[in-house]
Amino acid sequence: MIKLVLSDLDDTLIFHGLPHASDQAIAAIHTLLDADVHFGPASGRMPWDIGWMFCGDAACYATGVLVNGQQVFLDGELVFEMLLSTEALEQVAECVSTYPGAVLTLYEPGHTLAVGITIEMLHAHRGISHGIDRVVPHVPDHAWVKANVRVDSDDRSYTERIRQEVERLCPELDFVYPMAGPGLFDILPHGWNKHKGIEVLRRELGVRAEEVATFGDSRNDLEMIASYPNSVAVANACPEVLAAAGWTIGASADDAVAQALIDIAQASKKSEMPAFMC
């Protein structure tokens, strides 16, 4: 039976463009919790950027693997954290500053920083300016967990060219796409990903790999999908995730994950596997 469920959020649990998880999804999470199944988001988002997605219902995200596995929470407590190298981030900032419309973005509670760009350049590229409230010339000496590169372009090949260049220059970091769109890629410590964070949580809970269910759609979900036999891809997932998943359900647009969570909860009460995993 399933004892731990981790779900990606954007375009998996929550369809792109919706303001938050549906009432059905939130109710399904509580049905899981009531069945003594741990649930949590497995997201590239920061912990302070999660609550609104669940309408402030803290029970839905008290446990979770956030910032692509760099932070792991269990029942509201931070049990693991992995930081990014300030020196490596400075290398990224220097590299992307040579590409028009690209910028290194750093995140801390209450602030989003753009590095190595002027206010005038930021205003000229509205596609990367959303939420940025500080512009700094260099990466501040700080314990950074969340960073990404924004690119003001609809051309995926241009974004990919930048990603490949920083990957070549900064082997101590990994650069992954969190969603299907062309204008963003996340920065992680080399070799780290959502799967590694889930493994931290799984060991904390004493759960076996076959008792874990993961839901995802994008490239940054691939390792957590490929690593568990009861992984689940939504129908709108990228081809790599669809190929790696143990199971496939309907689309995020149809709230398919919510129904799958209910099925898992009902089966767990009987110490069984859900029908869609049989």
N, C-alpha and C positions, 0 to 999 in steps of 0.2 A: 504494500500500500504506500501511497505518497504521504510523506511527513513534512516536506519542505517545498514551498513553491516560490519561485522568483520570476518576476515578469518585467521585461522591458516596458517602458511607458509609451513614448511617442511612436505612434503608428502600430502599436501592439495592443496594450491595454486601452490606450486612449487614441482614438482616430485623430489624425492631423487636422488641426483647425478647431477642434472642440475645446471649450474653455476648461474642462476638467473631466475626471472620470465620471461615467454615467452613474445614475442612482442604482442601476442594476449591478454595475461592477462593484460599487462600494458595498452593497448588500451582499454580493457574492463573497467578497473578502471576509466580511463578518461571519458568513456561513462557514467558511474555511476555519477561521479562528475558533468558532464555537465547536468545531469538530476536532480541536486540538492539532490542527495543521498550521505550522508557521507559514506566514506569507510576508513577502517584502518586495519592493521594487528593486530591479537590477538595472540601474540607469547611469547614464553619463552625467546626470544633473547633480547639483550640490544639495546638501541637506537643507539649506535655507530656501531652496527653490523647489521644494517638493510639496509642502503643505497645501498650497492652493490647488494642486492637481487632485487632491482628495477632499476638497472643501473643508480643510482644517481638521479632518478626522484622523487624529494622530495614531490611532490603533492600526490604520492601514499602512503606516510607514515607520512604526517603531522599530521594526526589524527590516534590514535592507542592505543591499550592496550598491553603494553610490560612487559617483565620480569614476565610473568604469572599473570599479573594484578597488579603488585606492582608499576608500573608507568603508568600513563594515560596522553595522549597528546590530545589536541584539537587545530586544526589549527596551529600546530607548537609550542604551549605553553604547558609546563608541568603543569597540573592542579591537580595532585595527586601523592603522593609517599609514599610508606610504606617500612621501612627499616628492615633489619634482626638484631637480637640481636647478638652482638659480643661475649657475654658470651656463648650463645647457640651454636654458630658456633665453639667455642673452644672445647666444649663438643663433637661435631660431629668430629672434627679433631682428638681428642684423641681416640675416638671409632674406626674410620675407619683405623687409623694407625696400629691397631692390626690385620688387614686383609691384607695379601699379595696382592699387585697389586691394592690397593684402596687408593684414596687420595681425600681430600677436596680441591676444586678448587674455587678460588675467582676471580672476574672480576672487573676491573676498566678501564676507557678509556686509551687505549694504553698498558695495561699490564694484564697478566693472571698469578695468583699466585698459587703455590702448597704449601699446609701447612703440616708441620710435616713429611717431606720426604727429603731425601738427593738427591743431583744431581746424585749420583751413582745409587740409587734406581729408580730414574726417568728414567735414561737411560736404566735400565734393564727391564723397562715396557713401551715399545714404544707405546702400545695401549692407554696410558693415557697422553702421553707427548706432544701431538699436541698443539701448540700455547703457551705453558707455557714458560715464560721468566724470572720468578723469583721463587725462593724457599725460604720459610721462616719457622722458627721453630714454630711460634705461629700466631694466627690470629691478624693482626695489628689493633690497635684502630682506626677505620675508619667507615664512614657511608656506610656500605655494603648493596647493593640492590640485586646483582646477585651472587648466589653460587650454586654449585652442587657437587656431588660425582661422580668421574670417577672410573671405575673398569676395569682392564685389564683382561677380561675374556669373553669368548663366552657362558658361562654357566649362563643362566638367574636365575637359582635357587641360585647360589652363590651371585649374585647381590641382589636378593630378600632377602637373609639371612642378608646381611649387612643393607639393607634398613629397615627391620623389627627391627633390633637391635638398630639403631639410632632413629627410631620412638619410641621405648620403652624408651630409655634414655632421649629423648628430646621432651617431649609432647608439648612444646611451638612452635614446628616447624612441618611442613608437608613435606613429601618426595614423589614426584610423578615422574612417567616416562614421559618424553617429546616425546618419540618415541618408536617404536617397539623393537629396538635393546636392548641387554642385559647390556651394559656397562656404563650406565649413569642414574642418577636420580637427579632431581632438588630439591632445598630447598626453601620452602616458609614459611612465618609466618603462624601459625596454623589458619585454617579456611579461609585463603585467597586463591583466585584462579582467573582465567580469568573472570569468571562470576561476581565476586565482582567488578573487575575493569571495566567491561562493564556497570555495574549498575551505577558507578560513571559517566561514559561518557553519559549514557542514560539520567540521571537526568540533567546533564549540558546542554544537547540539548533539553530537554523537549519532548522526544520521548517515546511513549508507548511501552510496552514489545512486543506486537503483531506487531509492526512496525520495529522490530529488526530481522535481519537474521544473523545467525552465521554458519560458516563452520568449520569442524574439522575432525580429524581422530584418535587422540591418547588419552590416559588416562587423560592427563592434559587438554584436551578439554571437558571432560565429563560434568562438571558442567555447562559450557556455552551452551552445546548442550541440556542438560536435562531441562534447565531453561526457554527456549523460545519456543513458539509454532512453530515458523518458523525457526527452526534450521535444518541444512543440514549436512549429513554425506557423504563423498566421498565413493565410493564402496570399497576402500582398507582400510577403517577404522577398528579399533579393534571392536570386537563383542559388547562390552559395549556401544560404541558410536553409532554403527549401531542400536542397540536396543532402544536407547534413542532419536534418531533424529526424528524430525517431518517429514523430507523428505530425500530421498537418490538420489544421482546423480551418474554419471559415475566416473571413477577412476582418481586420480591425474595424472597418466601417460598419460591420454588422454586429459589433460587440461580442465577437465569438469567444474571446478570452473569458468574459464574464460567465458565459454558459459553461465553459470548460471548468472554471473554478467551482461552480455549483456541482458539476458532475463529480469532481474530485472529492469534494466535501461529503457528498452523499455516499460515495463508495467507501471513503475512509471510515465512516460510521459503522460500516459492515466489515471493516478490515479487508476490503477488496480493492482492486484496481478499477478505475473508471472505464466505462464501456468503450470510449474512443481510444483507449490505450490497449485494447484487447483484440 
